[in-house]
Amino acid sequence: MFRSGVKWLIVVGVAVGVALLLNGFVGSSCLIPYSGMENTLYPGDRIVVNKWSYGLRLPLMKYFPYRRWKERAVRNGEIVVFNNPADLKHPVIDQRALFIGRCVGSPGDTVLLDSLFFVVTSPSVTGPDQKALYTYPREKESRLDSLLTRLSIDNSERMGEDDSLYVRSLSRYEYYLICQELQPEAWITPLQTQEEIAYHLMVPGKGKTIKIYPWNMELMRNTLKVHENRDAEIRGDTLYVDGVASPYCCFTRDYYWIASNHAANLTDSRLFGFVPEDHLIGKPAFVWFSKEPATGPLGGYRWKRILTRVN
């Protein structure tokens, strides 16, 4: 009886040891808790993360310095699992919360952002179907409604108001049609011009020098301070690095800009800034289990998603 118990202890110990080795050096399981990556990944998906995708990041970072075996860069468009760069409560990187997103900016890339730092493409900024906000006097509401009906524009939404103005969402083409009808009047105007909402952000990389602007100053200050261990602060409208006014700043490691699939979900670089290379864990390989959140044990299973690859 005693020998049988010892054998079981050995079997359990070996199984636990193998599981720990696989988790640390091959792949690990993660639960998708939020909807930021729909329609690729859904809340309730459980995925296996390949830790060799970008080179194996050696575990136990509390005891050993950061190092990777067979390192390779992230390609734009790839879905990445990484540790939260803003989770400063945990000084050890591999003990920080896990996030997932799609890489849209690699070191040295220039990413086009709107005023909320959401990634856009050049066609979407200037395209005729791109929605924007326009203001007009409150007393013109009934006239605009009549005009929209005549032009068969039925997807216009009123987005806000103040004491004298209403705000509506219109496409650039819809705005063009309205202006043609109103000539020579011009009582409907863009809330922001396209030049005001488009920013060209360069993603930092090793040895890259980036110019400081008022709109990227705080982002660059935070990156230098948190991830480069530099003394960086903003005084008035100037960034000071190590006590020196700096119109440019240089970086010593590679970074990535990570985006959610949906603009409304902020669990991406708009929340935590650039993702440093040492925070990368790997790519999701496949969904090994999937179940609707908050469903009972007898329902909510997504059988068609089980064992599907993640692209």
Disulfide bonds with the S-S distance in Angstrom:
none
